[in-house]
Amino acid sequence: MTDLSIVVPTFNEAANIGLVIEGLAATLGDRSWEVIVVDDNSSDGTGDIVRQLAEDRPNVRCLQRIQDRGSASAVHWGVQAAHGETVVVMGGDLRHDPALIPSRLEALELGSASAAAARPTPANLANRLINLYLGRNLVDPLTGFFATSRAFFLRSIPRMQGDAFRVFFDLAHLNRKASLRELPSNVRAPIGGRPVRQTHVLWALLCDVISKLSVGLLPPRLVSFVGVGVIGSSVHFSMLYACLAAGAVFWVSQALATVAAMIFNFTINNILTYPTTRLRSGNYYKGLLLYSVIASFGIVANVSTAQLTYVHFKGHTFIAACTGIFIDVIWRFVVSNRLIWGRSSVFRKAAA
């Protein structure tokens, strides 16, 4: 009988995952525990390392996901596969100290909290905004290191978002009346990882909050995609008027503005909307070319739909234009999400 399950989502953590598991073994000792590493098909052999460790450690398990990506859905997978009554979620990059797990378990065993987590960093802007939204005063509502009961988490999963910004934030949002206790912690700098910029955090947070306000009708990625498009429209008009001011004829100005906005939208979506499946090097340019083809079909759909709507509503220009834009945006999102950055990405298949 397993009492405790530790869920560790990973992507390219070959240099760290062995040390994480060794730290867990040293901390938990004779306690009945298991570690479930949910690996997003790492290219550095993270999954192979975990499976090698599992040969000598029967309490080590690896769930390797071939198509899915993202730490939130990885945690969902791990919790659903867990055997323990209590679940701890932590990172695989050595930023979370396994020695702090017992204090979180003690808080849960005393019945003082439905979840226990924290880190003693000064409250940054993102944390302050989340606390304002949740109506709480948490030190770190964006933590990736927390403990909770498996039953509590499973009850929440049907309402949780697989592409949520942070799992603990999602739990706190869905269980606002639940008792949450924060404990001292010492989060270390990730080993070999890339620093997350505050602008990325704030953007992902904003999209997640808008998605939650829509009661999940608008997925965070769609919110991000549309938001980037709105910002891209300012790039379009800036380029358009700059070209006109320089003496270019309208059709040339419009063409240059369209290309500039398209490159901007693709680049920013590649960075902010799809950070876990970001295209790099040669794939970036191939993806941009494919995106331009997708966008060209979207323009045709935009104009055609707008014309039909214009005729149907007898000359209501604004309604017709908005309908065309809506169809264009949805087309670009659905097709790009599938073929460029999503599960059926032609670039992922080529790499395989």
ZADO-1210 file (C-alpha; in nm, 4 decimals, padded with zeros to 6 digits):
<atoms>
<atom x="00.0000" y="00.0000" z="00.0000" code="MET" pos="1"/>
<atom x="00.1447" y="00.3332" z="-00.1084" code="THR" pos="2"/>
<atom x="00.0785" y="00.6279" z="00.1207" code="ASP" pos="3"/>
<atom x="00.2505" y="00.9049" z="-00.0747" code="LEU" pos="4"/>
<atom x="00.2850" y="00.9822" z="-00.4464" code="SER" pos="5"/>
<atom x="00.5231" y="01.2479" z="-00.5776" code="ILE" pos="6"/>
<atom x="00.4330" y="01.3761" z="-00.9248" code="VAL" pos="7"/>
<atom x="00.7183" y="01.5329" z="-01.1228" code="VAL" pos="8"/>
<atom x="00.6438" y="01.6773" z="-01.4697" code="PRO" pos="9"/>
<atom x="00.9579" y="01.6893" z="-01.6844" code="THR" pos="10"/>
<atom x="01.0875" y="01.8040" z="-02.0197" code="PHE" pos="11"/>
<atom x="01.4595" y="01.7679" z="-02.0948" code="ASN" pos="12"/>
<atom x="01.5697" y="01.7194" z="-01.7329" code="GLU" pos="13"/>
<atom x="01.8195" y="01.4376" z="-01.7929" code="ALA" pos="14"/>
<atom x="02.0861" y="01.6196" z="-01.5906" code="ALA" pos="15"/>
<atom x="01.8592" y="01.6671" z="-01.2892" code="ASN" pos="16"/>
<atom x="01.5989" y="01.3936" z="-01.2575" code="ILE" pos="17"/>
<atom x="01.8382" y="01.1388" z="-01.1054" code="GLY" pos="18"/>
<atom x="01.9386" y="01.3867" z="-00.8339" code="LEU" pos="19"/>
<atom x="01.5711" y="01.4641" z="-00.7657" code="VAL" pos="20"/>
<atom x="01.4921" y="01.0957" z="-00.7131" code="ILE" pos="21"/>
<atom x="01.8012" y="01.0492" z="-00.4926" code="GLU" pos="22"/>
<atom x="01.6908" y="01.3474" z="-00.2838" code="GLY" pos="23"/>
<atom x="01.3438" y="01.1969" z="-00.2429" code="LEU" pos="24"/>
<atom x="01.4898" y="00.8633" z="-00.1328" code="ALA" pos="25"/>
<atom x="01.7153" y="01.0324" z="00.1227" code="ALA" pos="26"/>
<atom x="01.4273" y="01.2401" z="00.2620" code="THR" pos="27"/>
<atom x="01.1440" y="00.9886" z="00.2665" code="LEU" pos="28"/>
<atom x="01.3450" y="00.6846" z="00.3742" code="GLY" pos="29"/>
<atom x="01.1253" y="00.3970" z="00.4904" code="ASP" pos="30"/>
<atom x="00.7975" y="00.5773" z="00.4273" code="ARG" pos="31"/>
<atom x="00.5701" y="00.4055" z="00.1728" code="SER" pos="32"/>
<atom x="00.6091" y="00.6294" z="-00.1317" code="TRP" pos="33"/>
<atom x="00.6346" y="00.6375" z="-00.5086" code="GLU" pos="34"/>
<atom x="00.7521" y="00.8946" z="-00.7622" code="VAL" pos="35"/>
<atom x="00.5710" y="00.9347" z="-01.0927" code="ILE" pos="36"/>
<atom x="00.7729" y="01.1191" z="-01.3550" code="VAL" pos="37"/>
<atom x="00.5474" y="01.2451" z="-01.6353" code="VAL" pos="38"/>
<atom x="00.7819" y="01.3168" z="-01.9225" code="ASP" pos="39"/>
<atom x="00.6760" y="01.5090" z="-02.2334" code="ASP" pos="40"/>
<atom x="00.8846" y="01.2954" z="-02.4695" code="ASN" pos="41"/>
<atom x="01.2129" y="01.4681" z="-02.3836" code="SER" pos="42"/>
<atom x="01.4759" y="01.4672" z="-02.6556" code="SER" pos="43"/>
<atom x="01.7621" y="01.4347" z="-02.4039" code="ASP" pos="44"/>
<atom x="01.6639" y="01.0889" z="-02.2777" code="GLY" pos="45"/>
<atom x="01.4985" y="01.1921" z="-01.9509" code="THR" pos="46"/>
<atom x="01.2455" y="00.9098" z="-01.9822" code="GLY" pos="47"/>
<atom x="01.5197" y="00.6521" z="-02.0453" code="ASP" pos="48"/>
<atom x="01.7036" y="00.7605" z="-01.7307" code="ILE" pos="49"/>
<atom x="01.3879" y="00.7255" z="-01.5205" code="VAL" pos="50"/>
<atom x="01.3209" y="00.3787" z="-01.6622" code="ARG" pos="51"/>
<atom x="01.6787" y="00.2739" z="-01.5840" code="GLN" pos="52"/>
<atom x="01.6365" y="00.3925" z="-01.2259" code="LEU" pos="53"/>
<atom x="01.3071" y="00.2053" z="-01.2057" code="ALA" pos="54"/>
<atom x="01.4878" y="-00.1248" z="-01.2699" code="GLU" pos="55"/>
<atom x="01.6408" y="-00.1030" z="-00.9210" code="ASP" pos="56"/>
<atom x="01.3662" y="00.1056" z="-00.7593" code="ARG" pos="57"/>
<atom x="01.0154" y="-00.0419" z="-00.7947" code="PRO" pos="58"/>
<atom x="00.8629" y="00.2757" z="-00.6527" code="ASN" pos="59"/>
<atom x="00.9884" y="00.4810" z="-00.9501" code="VAL" pos="60"/>
<atom x="00.7500" y="00.5081" z="-01.2452" code="ARG" pos="61"/>
<atom x="00.7681" y="00.6891" z="-01.5806" code="CYS" pos="62"/>
<atom x="00.4717" y="00.8064" z="-01.7851" code="LEU" pos="63"/>
<atom x="00.6069" y="00.9207" z="-02.1199" code="GLN" pos="64"/>
<atom x="00.3680" y="01.1318" z="-02.3259" code="ARG" pos="65"/>
<atom x="00.4302" y="01.1278" z="-02.6997" code="ILE" pos="66"/>
<atom x="00.1838" y="01.3934" z="-02.8113" code="GLN" pos="67"/>
<atom x="00.0645" y="01.5981" z="-02.5138" code="ASP" pos="68"/>
<atom x="00.2652" y="01.8894" z="-02.3805" code="ARG" pos="69"/>
<atom x="00.2475" y="02.1211" z="-02.0809" code="GLY" pos="70"/>
<atom x="00.3141" y="02.0926" z="-01.7078" code="SER" pos="71"/>
<atom x="-00.0509" y="02.1394" z="-01.6054" code="ALA" pos="72"/>
<atom x="-00.1854" y="01.8446" z="-01.8026" code="SER" pos="73"/>
<atom x="00.1231" y="01.6428" z="-01.7018" code="ALA" pos="74"/>
<atom x="00.0340" y="01.6917" z="-01.3365" code="VAL" pos="75"/>
<atom x="-00.3235" y="01.5836" z="-01.4114" code="HIS" pos="76"/>
<atom x="-00.1919" y="01.2641" z="-01.5713" code="TRP" pos="77"/>
<atom x="00.0367" y="01.1945" z="-01.2766" code="GLY" pos="78"/>
<atom x="-00.2290" y="01.2463" z="-01.0095" code="VAL" pos="79"/>
<atom x="-00.4730" y="01.0205" z="-01.1933" code="GLN" pos="80"/>
<atom x="-00.2069" y="00.7483" z="-01.2126" code="ALA" pos="81"/>
<atom x="-00.1031" y="00.7893" z="-00.8483" code="ALA" pos="82"/>
<atom x="-00.1593" y="00.5158" z="-00.5886" code="HIS" pos="83"/>
<atom x="-00.1011" y="00.7250" z="-00.2771" code="GLY" pos="84"/>
<atom x="-00.3694" y="00.8952" z="-00.0706" code="GLU" pos="85"/>
<atom x="-00.1490" y="01.2037" z="-00.0514" code="THR" pos="86"/>
<atom x="00.0087" y="01.3713" z="-00.3544" code="VAL" pos="87"/>
<atom x="00.3067" y="01.6046" z="-00.3711" code="VAL" pos="88"/>
<atom x="00.3728" y="01.8018" z="-00.6908" code="VAL" pos="89"/>
<atom x="00.7231" y="01.9339" z="-00.7509" code="MET" pos="90"/>
<atom x="00.9563" y="02.0323" z="-01.0354" code="GLY" pos="91"/>
<atom x="01.2228" y="01.8166" z="-01.1931" code="GLY" pos="92"/>
<atom x="01.4868" y="02.0913" z="-01.2192" code="ASP" pos="93"/>
<atom x="01.6134" y="02.0857" z="-00.8567" code="LEU" pos="94"/>
<atom x="01.4460" y="02.4140" z="-00.7675" code="ARG" pos="95"/>
<atom x="01.2311" y="02.2386" z="-00.5044" code="HIS" pos="96"/>
<atom x="01.4046" y="02.0818" z="-00.2039" code="ASP" pos="97"/>
<atom x="01.2719" y="01.7299" z="-00.1260" code="PRO" pos="98"/>
<atom x="01.3725" y="01.7844" z="00.2393" code="ALA" pos="99"/>
<atom x="01.0757" y="02.0209" z="00.2741" code="LEU" pos="100"/>
<atom x="00.8172" y="01.7552" z="00.1868" code="ILE" pos="101"/>
<atom x="00.7704" y="01.6243" z="00.5454" code="PRO" pos="102"/>
<atom x="00.6603" y="01.9678" z="00.6713" code="SER" pos="103"/>
<atom x="00.3917" y="01.9840" z="00.4019" code="ARG" pos="104"/>
<atom x="00.2729" y="01.6337" z="00.4848" code="LEU" pos="105"/>
<atom x="00.2552" y="01.7193" z="00.8540" code="GLU" pos="106"/>
<atom x="00.0324" y="02.0183" z="00.7763" code="ALA" pos="107"/>
<atom x="-00.2054" y="01.7941" z="00.5819" code="LEU" pos="108"/>
<atom x="-00.2049" y="01.5185" z="00.8446" code="GLU" pos="109"/>
<atom x="-00.2986" y="01.7707" z="01.1134" code="LEU" pos="110"/>
<atom x="-00.6045" y="01.8589" z="00.9067" code="GLY" pos="111"/>
<atom x="-00.5026" y="02.2231" z="00.8857" code="SER" pos="112"/>
<atom x="-00.5171" y="02.2555" z="00.5112" code="ALA" pos="113"/>
<atom x="-00.6531" y="02.1079" z="00.1899" code="SER" pos="114"/>
<atom x="-00.3227" y="02.1998" z="00.0305" code="ALA" pos="115"/>
<atom x="00.0125" y="02.3125" z="00.1677" code="ALA" pos="116"/>
<atom x="00.2667" y="02.5105" z="-00.0311" code="ALA" pos="117"/>
<atom x="00.4841" y="02.8202" z="-00.0389" code="ALA" pos="118"/>
<atom x="00.8088" y="02.9909" z="-00.1180" code="ARG" pos="119"/>
<atom x="00.9438" y="03.2946" z="00.0691" code="PRO" pos="120"/>
<atom x="00.9985" y="03.5178" z="-00.2311" code="THR" pos="121"/>
<atom x="00.8749" y="03.8775" z="-00.2138" code="PRO" pos="122"/>
<atom x="00.5281" y="03.9089" z="-00.3643" code="ALA" pos="123"/>
<atom x="00.5777" y="04.0168" z="-00.7219" code="ASN" pos="124"/>
<atom x="00.3219" y="04.1822" z="-00.9466" code="LEU" pos="125"/>
<atom x="00.1789" y="03.8534" z="-01.0722" code="ALA" pos="126"/>
<atom x="00.1227" y="03.7237" z="-00.7183" code="ASN" pos="127"/>
<atom x="-00.0422" y="04.0473" z="-00.6101" code="ARG" pos="128"/>
<atom x="-00.2793" y="04.0381" z="-00.9064" code="LEU" pos="129"/>
<atom x="-00.3747" y="03.6766" z="-00.8348" code="ILE" pos="130"/>
<atom x="-00.4383" y="03.7484" z="-00.4682" code="ASN" pos="131"/>
<atom x="-00.6612" y="04.0362" z="-00.5703" code="LEU" pos="132"/>
<atom x="-00.8489" y="03.8039" z="-00.8053" code="TYR" pos="133"/>
<atom x="-00.8785" y="03.5194" z="-00.5522" code="LEU" pos="134"/>
<atom x="-00.9536" y="03.7400" z="-00.2551" code="GLY" pos="135"/>
<atom x="-00.6723" y="03.5733" z="-00.0589" code="ARG" pos="136"/>
<atom x="-00.3363" y="03.6756" z="00.0774" code="ASN" pos="137"/>
<atom x="-00.1053" y="03.3985" z="-00.0407" code="LEU" pos="138"/>
<atom x="00.2714" y="03.4407" z="-00.0582" code="VAL" pos="139"/>
<atom x="00.3000" y="03.2416" z="-00.3788" code="ASP" pos="140"/>
<atom x="-00.0219" y="03.1311" z="-00.5515" code="PRO" pos="141"/>
<atom x="00.1881" y="03.0373" z="-00.8564" code="LEU" pos="142"/>
<atom x="00.3963" y="02.7771" z="-00.6765" code="THR" pos="143"/>
<atom x="00.4759" y="02.4487" z="-00.8467" code="GLY" pos="144"/>
<atom x="00.5595" y="02.2781" z="-00.5134" code="PHE" pos="145"/>
<atom x="00.2623" y="02.1729" z="-00.3046" code="PHE" pos="146"/>
<atom x="00.0949" y="01.8814" z="-00.1295" code="ALA" pos="147"/>
<atom x="-00.2709" y="01.7837" z="-00.1233" code="THR" pos="148"/>
<atom x="-00.4910" y="01.4792" z="-00.0885" code="SER" pos="149"/>
<atom x="-00.5395" y="01.2756" z="-00.4026" code="ARG" pos="150"/>
<atom x="-00.9175" y="01.2718" z="-00.3477" code="ALA" pos="151"/>
<atom x="-00.9258" y="01.6534" z="-00.3237" code="PHE" pos="152"/>
<atom x="-00.7333" y="01.6866" z="-00.6494" code="PHE" pos="153"/>
<atom x="-00.9407" y="01.4255" z="-00.8336" code="LEU" pos="154"/>
<atom x="-01.2634" y="01.6019" z="-00.7375" code="ARG" pos="155"/>
<atom x="-01.1253" y="01.9177" z="-00.8967" code="SER" pos="156"/>
<atom x="-00.9870" y="01.7692" z="-01.2200" code="ILE" pos="157"/>
<atom x="-01.3189" y="01.7674" z="-01.4159" code="PRO" pos="158"/>
<atom x="-01.3311" y="02.1461" z="-01.3748" code="ARG" pos="159"/>
<atom x="-00.9600" y="02.2139" z="-01.4194" code="MET" pos="160"/>
<atom x="-00.7923" y="02.3305" z="-01.7395" code="GLN" pos="161"/>
<atom x="-00.5307" y="02.1118" z="-01.9017" code="GLY" pos="162"/>
<atom x="-00.3536" y="02.4208" z="-02.0347" code="ASP" pos="163"/>
<atom x="-00.3891" y="02.6304" z="-01.7186" code="ALA" pos="164"/>
<atom x="-00.1064" y="02.8673" z="-01.6342" code="PHE" pos="165"/>
<atom x="-00.0315" y="02.7060" z="-01.2955" code="ARG" pos="166"/>
<atom x="-00.1927" y="02.4014" z="-01.1347" code="VAL" pos="167"/>
<atom x="-00.1964" y="02.5416" z="-00.7806" code="PHE" pos="168"/>
<atom x="-00.3617" y="02.8616" z="-00.9040" code="PHE" pos="169"/>
<atom x="-00.6241" y="02.6506" z="-01.0777" code="ASP" pos="170"/>
<atom x="-00.6880" y="02.4540" z="-00.7575" code="LEU" pos="171"/>
<atom x="-00.7167" y="02.7716" z="-00.5503" code="ALA" pos="172"/>
<atom x="-00.9503" y="02.9270" z="-00.8069" code="HIS" pos="173"/>
<atom x="-01.1850" y="02.6273" z="-00.8096" code="LEU" pos="174"/>
<atom x="-01.1730" y="02.5748" z="-00.4317" code="ASN" pos="175"/>
<atom x="-01.1874" y="02.9257" z="-00.2922" code="ARG" pos="176"/>
<atom x="-01.3311" y="02.8126" z="00.0403" code="LYS" pos="177"/>
<atom x="-01.0712" y="02.5413" z="00.0910" code="ALA" pos="178"/>
<atom x="-00.8118" y="02.5808" z="00.3624" code="SER" pos="179"/>
<atom x="-00.4687" y="02.6583" z="00.2182" code="LEU" pos="180"/>
<atom x="-00.1653" y="02.6746" z="00.4422" code="ARG" pos="181"/>
<atom x="00.1694" y="02.8161" z="00.3318" code="GLU" pos="182"/>
<atom x="00.4920" y="02.6973" z="00.4882" code="LEU" pos="183"/>
<atom x="00.8495" y="02.8325" z="00.4739" code="PRO" pos="184"/>
<atom x="01.0462" y="02.7147" z="00.1740" code="SER" pos="185"/>
<atom x="01.3742" y="02.7750" z="-00.0025" code="ASN" pos="186"/>
<atom x="01.3248" y="02.7646" z="-00.3763" code="VAL" pos="187"/>
<atom x="01.6550" y="02.7359" z="-00.5551" code="ARG" pos="188"/>
<atom x="01.7482" y="02.8530" z="-00.9013" code="ALA" pos="189"/>
<atom x="01.6639" y="02.5859" z="-01.1610" code="PRO" pos="190"/>
<atom x="01.9648" y="02.3892" z="-01.2831" code="ILE" pos="191"/>
<atom x="02.0154" y="02.4212" z="-01.6572" code="GLY" pos="192"/>
<atom x="01.6782" y="02.5835" z="-01.7078" code="GLY" pos="193"/>
<atom x="01.5924" y="02.9073" z="-01.8833" code="ARG" pos="194"/>
<atom x="01.4746" y="03.1979" z="-01.6684" code="PRO" pos="195"/>
<atom x="01.1099" y="03.2893" z="-01.7070" code="VAL" pos="196"/>
<atom x="01.0675" y="03.6571" z="-01.7789" code="ARG" pos="197"/>
<atom x="00.8128" y="03.8573" z="-01.5844" code="GLN" pos="198"/>
<atom x="00.6423" y="03.9688" z="-01.9070" code="THR" pos="199"/>
<atom x="00.5829" y="03.6034" z="-02.0029" code="HIS" pos="200"/>
<atom x="00.4375" y="03.5323" z="-01.6588" code="VAL" pos="201"/>
<atom x="00.2048" y="03.8323" z="-01.6700" code="LEU" pos="202"/>
<atom x="00.0849" y="03.7505" z="-02.0218" code="TRP" pos="203"/>
<atom x="00.0131" y="03.3855" z="-01.9381" code="ALA" pos="204"/>
<atom x="-00.1586" y="03.4931" z="-01.6171" code="LEU" pos="205"/>
<atom x="-00.3779" y="03.7475" z="-01.7967" code="LEU" pos="206"/>
<atom x="-00.4875" y="03.4901" z="-02.0549" code="CYS" pos="207"/>
<atom x="-00.5608" y="03.2337" z="-01.7842" code="ASP" pos="208"/>
<atom x="-00.7701" y="03.4783" z="-01.5812" code="VAL" pos="209"/>
<atom x="-00.9721" y="03.5825" z="-01.8893" code="ILE" pos="210"/>
<atom x="-01.0302" y="03.2148" z="-01.9653" code="SER" pos="211"/>
<atom x="-01.1519" y="03.1561" z="-01.6101" code="LYS" pos="212"/>
<atom x="-01.3820" y="03.4589" z="-01.6273" code="LEU" pos="213"/>
<atom x="-01.5363" y="03.3056" z="-01.9404" code="SER" pos="214"/>
<atom x="-01.6102" y="02.9914" z="-01.7347" code="VAL" pos="215"/>
<atom x="-01.3726" y="02.7974" z="-01.9588" code="GLY" pos="216"/>
<atom x="-01.5540" y="02.8819" z="-02.2821" code="LEU" pos="217"/>
<atom x="-01.2402" y="03.0530" z="-02.4106" code="LEU" pos="218"/>
<atom x="-00.9269" y="02.8363" z="-02.3730" code="PRO" pos="219"/>
<atom x="-00.6176" y="03.0281" z="-02.2557" code="PRO" pos="220"/>
<atom x="-00.4427" y="02.9619" z="-02.5872" code="ARG" pos="221"/>
<atom x="-00.7326" y="03.1082" z="-02.7854" code="LEU" pos="222"/>
<atom x="-00.7314" y="03.4133" z="-02.5573" code="VAL" pos="223"/>
<atom x="-00.3577" y="03.4520" z="-02.6158" code="SER" pos="224"/>
<atom x="-00.3918" y="03.4023" z="-02.9922" code="PHE" pos="225"/>
<atom x="-00.6655" y="03.6670" z="-03.0182" code="VAL" pos="226"/>
<atom x="-00.4753" y="03.9020" z="-02.7881" code="GLY" pos="227"/>
<atom x="-00.1647" y="03.8769" z="-03.0042" code="VAL" pos="228"/>
<atom x="-00.3837" y="03.9469" z="-03.3083" code="GLY" pos="229"/>
<atom x="-00.5223" y="04.2608" z="-03.1463" code="VAL" pos="230"/>
<atom x="-00.1706" y="04.3854" z="-03.0733" code="ILE" pos="231"/>
<atom x="-00.0693" y="04.2852" z="-03.4254" code="GLY" pos="232"/>
<atom x="-00.3368" y="04.5137" z="-03.5682" code="SER" pos="233"/>
<atom x="-00.1476" y="04.8105" z="-03.4225" code="SER" pos="234"/>
<atom x="00.1634" y="04.6882" z="-03.6057" code="VAL" pos="235"/>
<atom x="-00.0427" y="04.6669" z="-03.9252" code="HIS" pos="236"/>
<atom x="-00.1735" y="05.0222" z="-03.9043" code="PHE" pos="237"/>
<atom x="00.1609" y="05.1647" z="-03.7938" code="SER" pos="238"/>
<atom x="00.3301" y="05.0126" z="-04.0974" code="MET" pos="239"/>
<atom x="00.0437" y="05.1150" z="-04.3251" code="LEU" pos="240"/>
<atom x="00.0533" y="05.4822" z="-04.2322" code="TYR" pos="241"/>
<atom x="00.4332" y="05.4895" z="-04.2237" code="ALA" pos="242"/>
<atom x="00.4476" y="05.3603" z="-04.5818" code="CYS" pos="243"/>
<atom x="00.1799" y="05.6051" z="-04.6954" code="LEU" pos="244"/>
<atom x="00.3701" y="05.8910" z="-04.5311" code="ALA" pos="245"/>
<atom x="00.6816" y="05.7785" z="-04.7177" code="ALA" pos="246"/>
<atom x="00.4963" y="05.8167" z="-05.0483" code="GLY" pos="247"/>
<atom x="00.4069" y="05.4537" z="-05.1262" code="ALA" pos="248"/>
<atom x="00.0787" y="05.3837" z="-05.3034" code="VAL" pos="249"/>
<atom x="-00.1981" y="05.2290" z="-05.0961" code="PHE" pos="250"/>
<atom x="-00.1834" y="04.8707" z="-05.2262" code="TRP" pos="251"/>
<atom x="00.1915" y="04.8519" z="-05.1678" code="VAL" pos="252"/>
<atom x="00.1503" y="05.0015" z="-04.8205" code="SER" pos="253"/>
<atom x="-00.1312" y="04.7592" z="-04.7384" code="GLN" pos="254"/>
<atom x="00.0710" y="04.4602" z="-04.8620" code="ALA" pos="255"/>
<atom x="00.3764" y="04.5556" z="-04.6560" code="LEU" pos="256"/>
<atom x="00.1603" y="04.6195" z="-04.3501" code="ALA" pos="257"/>
<atom x="-00.0097" y="04.2804" z="-04.3895" code="THR" pos="258"/>
<atom x="00.3219" y="04.0975" z="-04.4166" code="VAL" pos="259"/>
<atom x="00.4679" y="04.2845" z="-04.1177" code="ALA" pos="260"/>
<atom x="00.1637" y="04.2072" z="-03.9021" code="ALA" pos="261"/>
<atom x="00.1669" y="03.8429" z="-04.0089" code="MET" pos="262"/>
<atom x="00.5352" y="03.7999" z="-03.9155" code="ILE" pos="263"/>
<atom x="00.4738" y="03.9777" z="-03.5854" code="PHE" pos="264"/>
<atom x="00.1724" y="03.7615" z="-03.4990" code="ASN" pos="265"/>
<atom x="00.3511" y="03.4392" z="-03.5850" code="PHE" pos="266"/>
<atom x="00.6645" y="03.5315" z="-03.3895" code="THR" pos="267"/>
<atom x="00.4823" y="03.6447" z="-03.0751" code="ILE" pos="268"/>
<atom x="00.2478" y="03.3455" z="-03.0809" code="ASN" pos="269"/>
<atom x="00.5516" y="03.1206" z="-03.1177" code="ASN" pos="270"/>
<atom x="00.6990" y="03.2750" z="-02.8016" code="ILE" pos="271"/>
<atom x="00.3987" y="03.3493" z="-02.5791" code="LEU" pos="272"/>
<atom x="00.1102" y="03.1297" z="-02.6925" code="THR" pos="273"/>
<atom x="00.3085" y="02.8111" z="-02.7580" code="TYR" pos="274"/>
<atom x="00.6190" y="02.8249" z="-02.5356" code="PRO" pos="275"/>
<atom x="00.6326" y="02.4458" z="-02.4846" code="THR" pos="276"/>
<atom x="00.6197" y="02.3691" z="-02.8585" code="THR" pos="277"/>
<atom x="00.8099" y="02.6722" z="-02.9821" code="ARG" pos="278"/>
<atom x="00.9645" y="02.6391" z="-03.3269" code="LEU" pos="279"/>
<atom x="01.3347" y="02.7175" z="-03.3448" code="ARG" pos="280"/>
<atom x="01.6030" y="02.7602" z="-03.6095" code="SER" pos="281"/>
<atom x="01.4969" y="02.6287" z="-03.9510" code="GLY" pos="282"/>
<atom x="01.1570" y="02.5138" z="-03.8275" code="ASN" pos="283"/>
<atom x="01.0733" y="02.8740" z="-03.7390" code="TYR" pos="284"/>
<atom x="01.1011" y="02.9823" z="-04.1033" code="TYR" pos="285"/>
<atom x="00.9188" y="02.6736" z="-04.2288" code="LYS" pos="286"/>
<atom x="00.6444" y="02.7430" z="-03.9772" code="GLY" pos="287"/>
<atom x="00.6232" y="03.1055" z="-04.0889" code="LEU" pos="288"/>
<atom x="00.5818" y="02.9937" z="-04.4490" code="LEU" pos="289"/>
<atom x="00.3048" y="02.7500" z="-04.3537" code="LEU" pos="290"/>
<atom x="00.1399" y="03.0175" z="-04.1394" code="TYR" pos="291"/>
<atom x="00.1360" y="03.2564" z="-04.4364" code="SER" pos="292"/>
<atom x="-00.0438" y="02.9933" z="-04.6446" code="VAL" pos="293"/>
<atom x="-00.2965" y="02.9379" z="-04.3660" code="ILE" pos="294"/>
<atom x="-00.3421" y="03.3138" z="-04.3322" code="ALA" pos="295"/>
<atom x="-00.4066" y="03.3537" z="-04.7051" code="SER" pos="296"/>
<atom x="-00.6980" y="03.1098" z="-04.6841" code="PHE" pos="297"/>
<atom x="-00.8177" y="03.2975" z="-04.3770" code="GLY" pos="298"/>
<atom x="-00.8262" y="03.6215" z="-04.5742" code="ILE" pos="299"/>
<atom x="-01.0421" y="03.4580" z="-04.8420" code="VAL" pos="300"/>
<atom x="-01.2753" y="03.3237" z="-04.5736" code="ALA" pos="301"/>
<atom x="-01.2800" y="03.6655" z="-04.4091" code="ASN" pos="302"/>
<atom x="-01.3810" y="03.8512" z="-04.7239" code="VAL" pos="303"/>
<atom x="-01.6320" y="03.5886" z="-04.8380" code="SER" pos="304"/>
<atom x="-01.8054" y="03.5675" z="-04.5001" code="THR" pos="305"/>
<atom x="-01.8091" y="03.9445" z="-04.4614" code="ALA" pos="306"/>
<atom x="-01.9678" y="03.9853" z="-04.8053" code="GLN" pos="307"/>
<atom x="-02.2390" y="03.7283" z="-04.7333" code="LEU" pos="308"/>
<atom x="-02.3114" y="03.8889" z="-04.3970" code="THR" pos="309"/>
<atom x="-02.3171" y="04.2348" z="-04.5541" code="TYR" pos="310"/>
<atom x="-02.5783" y="04.1256" z="-04.8063" code="VAL" pos="311"/>
<atom x="-02.7847" y="03.9391" z="-04.5470" code="HIS" pos="312"/>
<atom x="-02.7959" y="04.2311" z="-04.3049" code="PHE" pos="313"/>
<atom x="-02.8552" y="04.4818" z="-04.5850" code="LYS" pos="314"/>
<atom x="-02.5448" y="04.6953" z="-04.5575" code="GLY" pos="315"/>
<atom x="-02.4475" y="04.6763" z="-04.1914" code="HIS" pos="316"/>
<atom x="-02.0748" y="04.7256" z="-04.2461" code="THR" pos="317"/>
<atom x="-01.9608" y="04.6829" z="-03.8854" code="PHE" pos="318"/>
<atom x="-02.1466" y="04.3547" z="-03.8332" code="ILE" pos="319"/>
<atom x="-02.0185" y="04.2203" z="-04.1651" code="ALA" pos="320"/>
<atom x="-01.6578" y="04.3190" z="-04.0927" code="ALA" pos="321"/>
<atom x="-01.6638" y="04.1701" z="-03.7416" code="CYS" pos="322"/>
<atom x="-01.8099" y="03.8435" z="-03.8728" code="THR" pos="323"/>
<atom x="-01.5358" y="03.8169" z="-04.1336" code="GLY" pos="324"/>
<atom x="-01.2652" y="03.8887" z="-03.8789" code="ILE" pos="325"/>
<atom x="-01.4128" y="03.6314" z="-03.6390" code="PHE" pos="326"/>
<atom x="-01.4068" y="03.3590" z="-03.9047" code="ILE" pos="327"/>
<atom x="-01.0517" y="03.4543" z="-04.0027" code="ASP" pos="328"/>
<atom x="-00.9218" y="03.4403" z="-03.6448" code="VAL" pos="329"/>
<atom x="-01.0907" y="03.1086" z="-03.5659" code="ILE" pos="330"/>
<atom x="-00.9599" y="02.9584" z="-03.8913" code="TRP" pos="331"/>
<atom x="-00.6033" y="03.0679" z="-03.8186" code="ARG" pos="332"/>
<atom x="-00.6178" y="02.9465" z="-03.4598" code="PHE" pos="333"/>
<atom x="-00.7686" y="02.6044" z="-03.5313" code="VAL" pos="334"/>
<atom x="-00.5460" y="02.5209" z="-03.8275" code="VAL" pos="335"/>
<atom x="-00.2253" y="02.6715" z="-03.6857" code="SER" pos="336"/>
<atom x="-00.2855" y="02.5090" z="-03.3489" code="ASN" pos="337"/>
<atom x="-00.3173" y="02.1723" z="-03.5218" code="ARG" pos="338"/>
<atom x="-00.0581" y="02.1833" z="-03.7991" code="LEU" pos="339"/>
<atom x="00.2133" y="02.4140" z="-03.6628" code="ILE" pos="340"/>
<atom x="00.2219" y="02.3926" z="-03.2827" code="TRP" pos="341"/>
<atom x="-00.0245" y="02.1209" z="-03.1803" code="GLY" pos="342"/>
<atom x="-00.0401" y="01.7433" z="-03.1590" code="ARG" pos="343"/>
<atom x="-00.0518" y="01.6991" z="-03.5367" code="SER" pos="344"/>
<atom x="00.2304" y="01.9440" z="-03.6041" code="SER" pos="345"/>
<atom x="00.4078" y="01.8589" z="-03.9273" code="VAL" pos="346"/>
<atom x="00.7343" y="01.9678" z="-03.7618" code="PHE" pos="347"/>
<atom x="00.6959" y="01.7260" z="-03.4728" code="ARG" pos="348"/>
<atom x="00.6302" y="01.4403" z="-03.7154" code="LYS" pos="349"/>
<atom x="00.9334" y="01.5393" z="-03.9203" code="ALA" pos="350"/>
<atom x="01.1523" y="01.5385" z="-03.6086" code="ALA" pos="351"/>
<atom x="01.0219" y="01.1950" z="-03.5131" code="ALA" pos="352"/>
</atoms>
